[in-house]
C-alpha cells in the first residue's frame, strides 16, 4: 500500500507558487508596477538560481503554456472576422515590417559580435518576437486593448504568432546537414502540410456549424459547471489538434475563440474561462522567471548589461517609427514600442529548437535565452515608467477614450441591459427607436433565440455574476439597465454594479413599493415599479374616455406621479415600515395620495363585515 504522504506530494510546489505570487504581486502593485513583473520576480526567487524551492522549471512549462493558450482564446472571442479583416493593413503590413526589420537589425548585431550566420538568424528572429502574454496582460490591466495603440500592438502580436509556424518550418531547412532533415522526403512534407490544412478546416467547420447548437443544448440543462467544462473542452481540444499537426496550440485556441466571437454564448464562455486563464498565465510568468540563470547572468553581466537595454531601445524605436508611418501618433507609437520591447515567450521555444538542429552552440542559446528573460523582466518596468511620464505630460487627448476605427465590439455599447423578458424587450425597443443599441444579457435560451428577430446583440450569461458583467463591457457602459423580475437577484446586481462599476448610471426595474424603497436606499439613479407607469397610463386613458379633457387627464396623472414619488422619498427617509419589511411577506399598506372626498361605503353584507361597519 502506498504511503499516504505520496498522494499529497504535489502540494508543496503548489503552495510555493501561491505563496510567492501572494507576496510578490501585491508588493509590486503597491509600488505601481505591473503584476507581470511581480510574477517574474517571484519565479526568480523560488527558482534554481534563487532559493531553489522548485527544482526543475521545465516540469511546469507544459501546464504554464496553457495560460497563453487560454489568453489567445479570450482574445479571439473579443474579435470578429470582419474586424480582423479591417485590421489586415496593420497585421500584414505593420506586423511584417516590424518582424523583418527588427530581426534584421538584431541578427546583424549578433553577427557583429561573433555569432555564425545561422545563429545570428535564429537570434534575430527569437528576440524580434514580442511577449504576447505580457503585452496583452498589461493592456488588460490598463483597459487599453480596444484603443488605437492597443489594436496596432495586437496586430503586431497576431502577425508574430502566425509567423511562428513558418519560422519553425524554416529552421530545419537551414540545418540542411542534419540527418533527420535529409531523410524527409517531399511526400512527407506535403503530407504534413495536408494534415495542417485539414486540421484548420476541421476547426473552422466545427466552430462555424457545430458549437452554437452544442452550447444551446448544454445551456438548457442549467448546469453551469457543464458549460465551464465544455468551454475548456473546446479550447483545449482545438489547441491539442493544432499541436498534433505541428502547429501552435495558441493558434488553435485563437481560431476557436475567433469562430465563437459571434456566438450568443460568448460572454458566458469568457467568464467561465477567465479564472483558469489568470491562474495559468501567472504560472507561466513564474516559470519564465525560474528559467533566468543568475549564474550565467553573473558571468556575462557586462554583455547582458549592454545587450538588454540595446534590445529594448532598438525595438521601441523601430516599432514607434513604423507605427508612425502606418498612421499612429508619436505618442501611440511610443506606447506600442515600450509595450512590445521585451522578447517573447516563443523565444523559449525557438532557441532550443535552433540549438538542437545545430544552428547555434548550446552556450549561445543559453546566453540569448537569458537575454530574452532579462528583457521580459525589464520591459514591463520601462513600459510602466513611460506610461507614468506620458500621463504627467498630458497634452494629447487620452488615447483610451478614442473610438477605434472599424471596431464593432460590444465593449463600446453605451447601455448594458440585464434581462430580456417582457420588460427588457420594451426598454430595448425604446432605445433602438433613437438608434441606441445595447448589449443585452440573459440566461434564458428561448429569450436569446427570440431576440434574433429583434436584430439585437443578446448574449447568454448570468447577469448576477461579476465576471459576466465585466466580460459584457460593464466597465465602459454609461448606463446599466437592470430589467430582471426577481427582487433578490435585482438587489444583488445593483450591489455588484455600485461596488465595481461606479461610473455607470443604474436604471432598475422595481417589483413593488417595498422593492422600490429598498432600491432607493441603494442609491440607484432611477427606479420604476414594473406596473406603475402602465397603471398611470391606464387611468389617464380611462379619464379621457369618461369625458375628461386630455390636458386635465394628463395633469392629474402627473400630479399622482409626483405625489407617489414624494411619498416614496418620505418612506425611504423615515423608515415608515418600522422594520416590518424584514418580515417575509410584509407589505406597505396602500394609502391614498389625495384626501378622500368621504368615508368608504360598503355595498354588501360581506363587505360591511370586512370594513367593520355596524360594529359598536
KOLSEMAR-431975 format. One line per 2 residues: number of its first residue (from 1); their letters; for each residue x, y, z of C-alpha. Coordinates in Angstrom, 1 decimal. Example, Ala and Ser with C-alpha at 12.3 -4.5 7.8 and 13.67 -1.06 7.14 Angstrom:
BEGIN
1 = AS = 12.3/-4.5/7.8  13.7/-1.1/7.1 $
END
This chain:
BEGIN
1 = XX = 0.0/0.0/0.0  1.3/3.4/-1.0 $
3 = XX = 2.3/5.9/1.7  -0.5/8.4/2.2 $
5 = XX = 2.1/11.2/2.1  2.9/10.3/-1.5 $
7 = XX = -0.6/11.3/-2.5  0.0/14.9/-1.4 $
9 = XX = 3.5/15.4/-2.8  2.1/17.8/-5.3 $
11 = XX = 1.0/20.2/-2.6  4.5/21.8/-1.7 $
13 = XX = 5.1/23.2/-5.2  1.5/24.5/-5.4 $
15 = XX = 1.8/26.1/-2.1  5.2/27.6/-3.1 $
17 = XX = 3.7/29.2/-6.3  0.7/30.5/-4.4 $
19 = XX = 2.8/31.9/-1.6  5.3/33.5/-4.0 $
21 = XX = 2.5/35.1/-6.0  0.6/36.3/-2.9 $
23 = XX = 3.7/38.1/-1.7  5.3/39.4/-4.9 $
25 = XX = 2.3/40.6/-6.9  0.6/42.8/-4.3 $
27 = XX = 4.1/44.2/-3.4  4.8/45.2/-7.0 $
29 = XX = 1.3/46.6/-7.5  1.8/48.6/-4.3 $
31 = XX = 4.9/50.1/-6.0  2.9/51.0/-9.0 $
33 = XX = 4.4/48.2/-11.2  2.8/45.6/-13.3 $
35 = XX = 1.6/42.3/-11.8  3.6/40.6/-14.6 $
37 = XX = 6.8/41.9/-13.1  5.7/40.5/-9.7 $
39 = XX = 5.3/37.0/-11.2  8.6/37.2/-13.0 $
41 = XX = 10.4/38.3/-9.8  8.7/35.6/-7.8 $
43 = XX = 9.9/33.0/-10.3  13.5/34.2/-10.0 $
45 = XX = 13.3/34.0/-6.2  11.9/30.5/-5.9 $
47 = XX = 13.7/29.1/-9.0  17.0/27.1/-9.2 $
49 = XX = 19.0/30.4/-9.3  17.3/31.7/-6.2 $
51 = XX = 16.1/29.8/-3.2  15.7/26.6/-5.2 $
53 = XX = 12.3/25.9/-3.7  11.3/24.3/-7.0 $
55 = XX = 14.0/22.2/-8.8  13.2/21.9/-12.5 $
57 = XX = 11.2/24.7/-14.1  10.8/22.6/-17.3 $
59 = XX = 8.3/20.4/-15.4  6.0/23.5/-15.3 $
61 = XX = 6.3/24.6/-18.9  3.5/22.4/-20.3 $
63 = XX = 1.0/23.4/-17.7  2.1/27.0/-17.7 $
65 = XX = 1.7/27.3/-21.5  -2.0/26.6/-21.1 $
67 = XX = -2.2/30.1/-19.7  -1.1/31.6/-23.0 $
69 = XX = -3.5/29.2/-24.8  -6.5/30.4/-22.8 $
71 = XX = -5.4/34.0/-23.2  -5.4/33.7/-27.0 $
73 = XX = -8.8/32.0/-26.9  -10.2/35.0/-25.0 $
75 = XX = -8.6/37.4/-27.4  -10.2/35.5/-30.3 $
77 = XX = -13.6/35.9/-28.5  -13.1/39.7/-28.5 $
79 = XX = -12.6/39.9/-32.2  -14.8/39.3/-35.2 $
81 = XX = -13.8/38.1/-38.6  -15.0/41.4/-40.1 $
83 = XX = -12.9/43.3/-37.6  -9.9/41.1/-38.2 $
85 = XX = -10.3/41.8/-42.0  -10.4/45.5/-41.3 $
87 = XX = -7.1/45.2/-39.5  -5.3/43.5/-42.4 $
89 = XX = -3.2/46.5/-43.2  -1.8/46.6/-39.7 $
91 = XX = -1.5/42.8/-39.4  0.2/42.1/-42.7 $
93 = XX = 1.9/45.5/-43.2  2.9/46.8/-39.8 $
95 = XX = 3.4/43.3/-38.4  5.5/42.0/-41.2 $
97 = XX = 7.6/45.2/-41.3  8.3/45.1/-37.6 $
99 = XX = 9.3/41.4/-37.5  11.5/41.7/-40.6 $
101 = XX = 13.3/44.9/-39.8  13.8/44.1/-36.1 $
103 = XX = 15.1/40.6/-36.9  17.5/42.0/-39.5 $
105 = XX = 18.9/44.7/-37.1  19.2/42.3/-34.1 $
107 = XX = 20.6/39.5/-36.2  23.1/41.9/-37.7 $
109 = XX = 24.2/42.9/-34.2  24.6/39.2/-33.2 $
111 = XX = 26.7/38.6/-36.4  28.9/41.6/-35.5 $
113 = XX = 29.7/40.2/-32.0  30.8/36.8/-33.5 $
115 = XX = 27.8/34.6/-33.9  27.6/32.4/-37.0 $
117 = XX = 25.1/33.5/-39.8  22.7/30.7/-38.8 $
119 = XX = 23.0/31.5/-35.1  22.6/35.2/-35.9 $
121 = XX = 19.4/34.5/-37.9  17.9/32.4/-35.0 $
123 = XX = 18.9/35.1/-32.5  17.4/37.9/-34.6 $
125 = XX = 14.1/36.1/-35.1  13.8/34.9/-31.5 $
127 = XX = 14.5/38.3/-29.9  12.4/40.2/-32.5 $
129 = XX = 9.3/38.4/-31.4  7.4/40.2/-28.5 $
131 = XX = 5.9/38.8/-25.3  2.2/38.3/-26.2 $
133 = XX = 1.3/37.3/-22.7  3.0/40.3/-21.1 $
135 = XX = 1.7/42.8/-23.6  -1.9/41.6/-23.5 $
137 = XX = -1.9/41.3/-19.7  -0.7/44.9/-19.4 $
139 = XX = -3.2/46.1/-22.0  -5.9/44.4/-20.0 $
141 = XX = -4.7/46.0/-16.7  -4.9/49.4/-18.4 $
143 = XX = -8.2/48.6/-20.2  -6.5/49.7/-23.4 $
145 = XX = -6.9/46.7/-25.7  -9.6/48.5/-27.7 $
147 = XX = -7.7/51.7/-28.1  -5.9/52.6/-31.4 $
149 = XX = -2.5/51.8/-29.9  -3.8/48.7/-28.3 $
151 = XX = -5.2/47.5/-31.6  -2.0/48.2/-33.5 $
153 = XX = 0.0/46.4/-30.8  -2.3/43.5/-31.1 $
155 = XX = -2.0/43.4/-34.8  1.8/43.1/-34.5 $
157 = XX = 1.5/40.4/-31.9  -1.0/38.5/-34.0 $
159 = XX = 1.3/38.5/-37.0  4.1/37.3/-34.8 $
161 = XX = 2.1/34.4/-33.5  1.0/33.4/-37.0 $
163 = XX = 4.6/33.6/-38.3  5.9/31.2/-35.6 $
165 = XX = 4.6/28.3/-37.7  6.6/29.1/-40.9 $
167 = XX = 9.6/30.0/-38.8  9.6/26.6/-37.1 $
169 = XX = 9.3/25.0/-40.5  12.2/27.2/-41.9 $
171 = XX = 14.7/26.3/-39.2  15.2/22.6/-40.3 $
173 = XX = 15.7/23.8/-43.8  18.6/26.0/-42.6 $
175 = XX = 20.1/23.0/-40.8  20.5/21.1/-44.1 $
177 = XX = 23.3/19.0/-42.7  21.1/17.3/-40.1 $
179 = XX = 20.4/13.7/-40.9  16.8/13.8/-39.9 $
181 = XX = 16.2/16.6/-42.4  17.9/14.7/-45.2 $
183 = XX = 15.6/11.7/-44.7  12.5/13.9/-45.0 $
185 = XX = 11.1/13.3/-48.5  8.9/15.7/-50.4 $
187 = XX = 5.9/13.5/-50.0  6.4/13.6/-46.2 $
189 = XX = 6.4/17.4/-46.2  3.3/17.5/-48.5 $
191 = XX = 1.5/15.1/-46.2  2.4/17.2/-43.1 $
193 = XX = 1.1/20.3/-45.0  -2.1/18.5/-45.9 $
195 = XX = -2.6/17.4/-42.2  -2.2/21.0/-41.1 $
197 = XX = -4.7/22.3/-43.7  -7.2/19.5/-42.8 $
199 = XX = -6.9/20.4/-39.0  -7.6/24.1/-39.6 $
201 = XX = -10.5/23.2/-41.9  -11.9/20.9/-39.2 $
203 = XX = -11.7/23.6/-36.5  -13.4/26.1/-38.8 $
205 = XX = -16.2/23.8/-39.8  -16.9/22.6/-36.3 $
207 = XX = -16.7/26.1/-34.9  -18.9/27.5/-37.6 $
209 = XX = -21.7/24.9/-37.6  -21.4/22.8/-34.5 $
211 = XX = -20.6/24.9/-31.5  -23.6/27.1/-31.2 $
213 = XX = -26.1/24.1/-31.3  -23.8/22.3/-28.9 $
215 = XX = -23.8/25.1/-26.3  -27.5/25.7/-26.8 $
217 = XX = -28.3/22.2/-25.7  -26.0/22.5/-22.7 $
219 = XX = -27.4/25.8/-21.7  -30.9/24.3/-21.5 $
221 = XX = -29.6/21.9/-18.8  -29.0/24.9/-16.5 $
223 = XX = -25.8/23.2/-15.1  -23.2/26.0/-15.0 $
225 = XX = -20.3/23.6/-14.3  -21.1/21.7/-17.5 $
227 = XX = -20.8/24.9/-19.5  -17.4/25.5/-17.9 $
229 = XX = -16.2/22.0/-18.7  -17.4/22.3/-22.2 $
231 = XX = -15.7/25.7/-22.7  -12.4/24.1/-21.6 $
233 = XX = -13.1/21.1/-23.9  -13.4/23.4/-26.9 $
235 = XX = -10.3/25.4/-26.1  -8.0/22.6/-25.2 $
237 = XX = -9.4/20.3/-28.0  -8.6/22.9/-30.7 $
239 = XX = -5.2/23.5/-29.1  -4.3/19.8/-29.0 $
241 = XX = -5.5/19.3/-32.6  -3.2/22.1/-33.8 $
243 = XX = -0.3/20.7/-31.8  -0.7/17.2/-33.2 $
245 = XX = -0.3/18.5/-36.7  2.8/20.6/-35.8 $
247 = XX = 1.1/24.0/-35.4  0.9/26.3/-32.4 $
249 = XX = -1.5/25.4/-29.6  -2.1/29.2/-29.2 $
251 = XX = -3.1/29.4/-32.8  -5.7/26.7/-32.4 $
253 = XX = -7.2/28.4/-29.3  -7.2/31.7/-31.0 $
255 = XX = -9.0/30.2/-34.0  -11.6/28.6/-31.8 $
257 = XX = -12.2/31.9/-30.0  -12.5/33.8/-33.3 $
259 = XX = -15.1/31.4/-34.6  -17.1/31.9/-31.3 $
261 = XX = -16.9/35.7/-31.4  -20.3/36.0/-33.0 $
263 = XX = -21.9/33.4/-30.6  -24.6/34.3/-28.2 $
265 = XX = -22.7/32.4/-25.6  -19.6/34.4/-26.0 $
267 = XX = -19.7/36.4/-22.7  -20.5/33.4/-20.6 $
269 = XX = -17.7/31.4/-22.2  -15.3/34.2/-21.5 $
271 = XX = -16.4/34.5/-17.9  -16.0/30.7/-17.4 $
273 = XX = -12.5/30.6/-18.9  -11.2/33.8/-17.2 $
275 = XX = -10.3/32.3/-13.7  -8.3/29.5/-15.3 $
277 = XX = -6.6/31.9/-17.7  -5.5/34.2/-14.9 $
279 = XX = -4.2/31.4/-12.7  -2.3/29.6/-15.5 $
281 = XX = -1.0/32.8/-17.0  0.5/33.8/-13.7 $
283 = XX = 2.1/30.3/-13.5  3.6/30.9/-17.0 $
285 = XX = 5.2/34.1/-15.9  6.6/32.4/-12.8 $
287 = XX = 8.1/29.6/-14.9  9.7/32.2/-17.2 $
289 = XX = 11.3/33.9/-14.1  12.6/30.5/-13.0 $
291 = XX = 14.4/30.0/-16.3  16.6/33.0/-15.6 $
293 = XX = 20.1/31.6/-14.9  21.6/34.0/-12.4 $
295 = XX = 25.0/32.3/-12.6  25.1/32.8/-16.4 $
297 = XX = 23.9/36.4/-15.8  26.7/36.9/-13.3 $
299 = XX = 29.3/35.5/-15.8  28.1/37.5/-18.8 $
301 = XX = 26.8/40.5/-16.9  28.7/43.1/-18.9 $
303 = XX = 27.4/41.7/-22.2  23.9/41.4/-20.9 $
305 = XX = 24.1/44.9/-19.3  24.8/46.3/-22.8 $
307 = XX = 22.6/43.9/-24.8  19.4/44.1/-22.8 $
309 = XX = 19.0/47.9/-22.9  20.1/47.9/-26.6 $
311 = XX = 17.4/45.4/-27.5  14.7/47.4/-25.6 $
313 = XX = 15.7/50.7/-27.1  16.1/49.3/-30.6 $
315 = XX = 12.7/47.5/-30.6  11.0/50.6/-29.1 $
317 = XX = 12.5/52.9/-31.7  11.7/50.6/-34.7 $
319 = XX = 8.1/50.0/-33.6  7.5/53.7/-32.8 $
321 = XX = 8.8/54.8/-36.2  6.9/52.1/-38.1 $
323 = XX = 3.7/52.8/-36.2  4.0/56.5/-37.1 $
325 = XX = 4.4/55.5/-40.8  1.2/53.5/-40.5 $
327 = XX = -0.8/56.4/-39.2  -0.3/56.4/-35.4 $
329 = XX = 0.7/59.4/-33.4  4.2/59.6/-31.9 $
331 = XX = 2.6/59.2/-28.5  0.8/56.0/-29.5 $
333 = XX = 3.8/54.7/-31.4  6.0/55.1/-28.3 $
335 = XX = 3.4/53.3/-26.1  3.3/50.4/-28.6 $
337 = XX = 7.1/50.4/-28.7  7.7/50.1/-25.0 $
339 = XX = 4.8/47.6/-24.6  6.4/45.3/-27.2 $
341 = XX = 10.1/45.8/-26.5  10.5/42.6/-24.4 $
343 = XX = 11.4/39.4/-26.2  8.6/36.9/-26.5 $
345 = XX = 7.7/33.6/-24.9  8.2/31.9/-28.2 $
347 = XX = 12.0/32.6/-27.8  12.0/29.8/-25.3 $
349 = XX = 10.7/27.5/-28.0  12.7/28.7/-31.0 $
351 = XX = 16.1/28.8/-29.3  16.1/25.2/-28.0 $
353 = XX = 15.0/24.0/-31.5  17.8/26.0/-33.1 $
355 = XX = 20.4/24.6/-30.7  19.0/21.1/-31.2 $
357 = XX = 19.4/21.4/-35.0  22.9/22.6/-34.7 $
359 = XX = 22.2/26.2/-35.9  23.9/27.6/-32.7 $
361 = XX = 26.0/26.4/-29.9  24.3/25.5/-26.6 $
363 = XX = 26.1/28.3/-24.8  24.9/30.8/-27.4 $
365 = XX = 21.4/29.5/-27.0  21.6/29.8/-23.2 $
367 = XX = 23.0/33.4/-23.5  20.2/34.5/-25.8 $
369 = XX = 17.6/32.8/-23.6  19.0/34.7/-20.6 $
371 = XX = 18.9/37.9/-22.7  15.2/37.3/-23.6 $
373 = XX = 14.3/36.6/-20.0  16.1/39.8/-18.8 $
375 = XX = 14.2/41.9/-21.4  11.0/40.3/-20.2 $
377 = XX = 12.0/41.4/-16.7  13.0/45.0/-17.6 $
379 = XX = 10.4/45.6/-20.3  7.3/46.0/-18.1 $
381 = XX = 9.3/48.4/-15.8  10.2/50.6/-18.8 $
383 = XX = 6.6/50.5/-20.1  5.2/51.4/-16.7 $
385 = XX = 7.6/54.3/-16.3  6.9/55.7/-19.8 $
387 = XX = 3.1/55.5/-19.2  3.5/57.5/-16.0 $
389 = XX = 5.6/60.1/-17.8  3.0/60.4/-20.6 $
391 = XX = 0.2/60.7/-18.0  2.0/63.6/-16.3 $
393 = XX = 2.7/65.4/-19.5  -0.9/65.0/-20.8 $
395 = XX = -1.2/67.2/-23.8  -3.0/64.9/-26.2 $
397 = XX = -6.4/63.5/-25.7  -6.3/60.4/-23.6 $
399 = XX = -5.9/57.6/-26.2  -8.0/55.3/-24.0 $
401 = XX = -11.1/57.4/-24.8  -10.6/57.2/-28.6 $
403 = XX = -13.0/55.2/-30.7  -11.1/52.6/-32.6 $
405 = XX = -11.8/52.6/-36.3  -13.7/49.6/-37.5 $
407 = XX = -14.2/48.3/-34.0  -17.6/46.6/-33.8 $
409 = XX = -17.1/45.1/-30.3  -19.9/45.1/-27.8 $
411 = XX = -17.4/46.7/-25.3  -18.3/50.1/-26.8 $
413 = XX = -22.0/49.8/-26.1  -23.3/52.8/-24.2 $
415 = XX = -26.0/50.8/-22.5  -26.0/47.3/-20.9 $
417 = XX = -29.4/45.7/-20.4  -29.6/42.8/-18.0 $
419 = XX = -32.8/40.7/-18.6  -34.6/40.3/-21.9 $
421 = XX = -38.1/39.4/-20.7  -41.3/41.4/-21.4 $
423 = XX = -39.9/44.4/-19.6  -36.5/44.4/-21.1 $
425 = XX = -37.8/43.9/-24.6  -39.8/47.1/-24.4 $
427 = XX = -36.8/49.0/-23.0  -34.7/47.9/-25.9 $
429 = XX = -37.4/48.9/-28.4  -37.4/52.4/-27.0 $
431 = XX = -33.6/52.6/-27.1  -33.5/51.3/-30.7 $
433 = XX = -36.1/53.9/-31.6  -33.3/56.6/-31.1 $
435 = XX = -30.5/54.5/-32.5  -29.0/53.5/-29.2 $
437 = XX = -28.2/49.7/-29.4  -27.5/48.0/-26.2 $
439 = XX = -25.6/44.9/-25.1  -28.2/42.6/-23.6 $
441 = XX = -27.5/39.7/-21.2  -30.0/36.9/-20.4 $
443 = XX = -29.6/33.3/-19.2  -32.8/32.0/-20.9 $
445 = XX = -32.0/30.3/-24.1  -35.5/30.8/-25.6 $
447 = XX = -35.3/34.5/-24.9  -31.9/34.7/-26.7 $
449 = XX = -33.5/32.9/-29.7  -36.5/35.2/-29.7 $
451 = XX = -34.1/38.2/-29.6  -32.7/37.2/-33.0 $
453 = XX = -35.9/38.6/-34.5  -35.2/42.0/-32.9 $
455 = XX = -31.8/42.4/-34.5  -30.3/42.9/-31.1 $
457 = XX = -27.0/41.7/-29.6  -28.1/39.4/-26.9 $
459 = XX = -25.7/37.1/-25.1  -26.2/34.1/-22.9 $
461 = XX = -24.9/34.7/-19.3  -25.9/35.2/-15.7 $
463 = XX = -26.1/39.0/-15.1  -25.7/38.4/-11.4 $
465 = XX = -22.1/37.3/-11.9  -19.4/39.9/-11.7 $
467 = XX = -17.2/38.2/-14.3  -20.0/38.0/-16.8 $
469 = XX = -20.7/41.8/-16.3  -17.1/42.6/-16.9 $
471 = XX = -16.9/40.4/-20.0  -20.0/42.1/-21.3 $
473 = XX = -18.3/45.5/-21.0  -19.9/46.9/-17.9 $
475 = XX = -16.7/48.9/-17.1  -17.2/51.0/-20.2 $
477 = XX = -21.0/51.3/-20.2  -22.6/54.7/-19.5 $
479 = XX = -25.7/53.1/-18.2  -26.7/49.7/-16.9 $
481 = XX = -30.4/48.8/-17.0  -31.4/46.0/-14.6 $
483 = XX = -34.7/44.5/-16.0  -34.7/41.2/-14.1 $
485 = XX = -38.0/40.1/-12.5  -36.6/38.6/-9.2 $
487 = XX = -36.3/41.3/-6.5  -33.4/39.5/-4.7 $
489 = XX = -31.5/39.0/-7.9  -32.1/42.6/-8.8 $
491 = XX = -30.7/43.8/-5.5  -27.7/41.6/-5.9 $
493 = XX = -26.9/43.0/-9.3  -27.3/46.6/-8.0 $
495 = XX = -24.8/45.9/-5.2  -22.3/44.5/-7.7 $
497 = XX = -22.8/47.5/-10.0  -22.3/50.0/-7.3 $
499 = XX = -19.2/48.2/-5.9  -17.5/47.7/-9.2 $
501 = XX = -18.9/50.0/-11.9  -19.4/53.3/-10.1 $
503 = XX = -19.1/55.3/-13.4  -22.3/53.7/-14.8 $
505 = XX = -25.7/55.1/-14.1  -28.1/52.4/-12.7 $
507 = XX = -31.7/52.2/-14.1  -33.6/49.5/-12.3 $
509 = XX = -36.9/47.7/-12.6  -38.7/47.5/-9.2 $
511 = XX = -41.0/44.7/-8.4  -43.3/46.6/-5.9 $
513 = XX = -43.3/49.5/-3.5  -41.1/47.8/-0.9 $
515 = XX = -38.6/46.8/-3.5  -38.6/50.4/-4.8 $
517 = XX = -37.9/51.8/-1.4  -35.0/49.3/-1.0 $
519 = XX = -33.6/50.3/-4.3  -33.7/53.9/-3.4 $
521 = XX = -31.7/53.1/-0.2  -29.1/51.5/-2.6 $
523 = XX = -28.9/54.9/-4.3  -29.9/53.8/-7.8 $
525 = XX = -30.1/56.6/-10.3  -33.6/55.7/-11.4 $
527 = XX = -36.2/53.0/-10.4  -39.7/52.4/-11.6 $
529 = XX = -42.2/49.8/-10.4  -43.0/47.4/-13.2 $
531 = XX = -46.7/48.1/-13.3  -46.7/51.7/-12.1 $
533 = XX = -46.4/53.7/-15.3  -48.8/51.3/-17.2 $
535 = XX = -51.4/51.9/-14.4  -50.9/55.6/-14.7 $
537 = XX = -51.4/55.5/-18.4  -54.4/53.2/-18.0 $
539 = XX = -56.0/55.6/-15.5  -55.3/58.6/-17.7 $
541 = XX = -56.9/56.9/-20.7  -60.0/56.0/-18.5 $
543 = XX = -60.4/59.6/-17.5  -60.3/60.7/-21.2 $
545 = XX = -62.8/58.1/-22.2  -65.1/59.4/-19.4 $
547 = XX = -65.1/62.8/-20.9  -62.2/64.5/-19.0 $
549 = XX = -60.3/66.8/-21.4  -56.9/65.2/-22.3 $
551 = XX = -54.8/68.1/-20.8  -56.6/67.8/-17.5 $
553 = XX = -56.3/64.0/-17.5  -52.6/64.3/-18.2 $
555 = XX = -52.2/66.9/-15.4  -54.0/64.6/-13.0 $
557 = XX = -51.7/61.7/-14.0  -48.6/63.9/-13.5 $
559 = XX = -49.9/65.0/-10.1  -50.4/61.4/-8.9 $
561 = XX = -46.9/60.5/-10.2  -45.3/63.4/-8.2 $
563 = XX = -47.3/62.6/-5.1  -46.2/59.0/-5.3 $
565 = XX = -42.6/60.0/-5.7  -42.8/62.3/-2.7 $
567 = XX = -44.3/59.5/-0.6  -41.6/57.1/-1.7 $
569 = XX = -38.9/59.6/-0.6  -40.6/60.1/2.7 $
571 = XX = -40.9/56.3/3.3  -37.3/55.9/2.4 $
573 = XX = -36.2/58.7/4.8  -38.4/57.8/7.8 $
575 = XX = -38.5/54.1/7.6  -42.3/54.0/7.6 $
577 = XX = -42.3/50.3/7.7  -40.8/50.3/11.2 $
579 = XX = -38.7/47.2/10.4  -41.7/45.2/9.2 $
581 = XX = -40.1/45.0/5.8  -37.8/42.4/7.3 $
583 = XX = -40.7/40.0/7.8  -41.3/37.6/4.9 $
585 = XX = -44.5/38.6/3.0  -44.7/42.1/4.6 $
587 = XX = -46.4/44.8/2.6  -46.7/48.5/2.7 $
589 = XX = -50.4/49.3/3.3  -51.7/51.3/0.4 $
591 = XX = -52.6/54.9/1.4  -54.5/57.4/-0.8 $
593 = XX = -52.3/60.1/-2.3  -55.3/62.5/-2.3 $
595 = XX = -57.6/63.2/0.7  -60.8/61.1/0.3 $
597 = XX = -63.9/63.0/-0.5  -65.8/61.0/2.1 $
599 = XX = -65.9/57.8/4.1  -65.9/54.5/2.4 $
601 = XX = -69.3/52.8/2.0  -69.8/49.0/1.9 $
603 = XX = -72.3/47.9/-0.7  -72.8/44.3/0.5 $
605 = XX = -73.2/42.5/3.8  -69.8/40.7/3.4 $
607 = XX = -68.1/44.0/2.6  -69.6/45.6/5.7 $
609 = XX = -68.1/42.8/7.8  -64.7/43.3/6.3 $
611 = XX = -64.8/47.1/6.8  -66.2/46.7/10.3 $
613 = XX = -69.2/48.8/9.7  -72.0/48.4/12.2 $
615 = XX = -69.7/47.3/14.9  -70.3/49.2/18.1 $
END
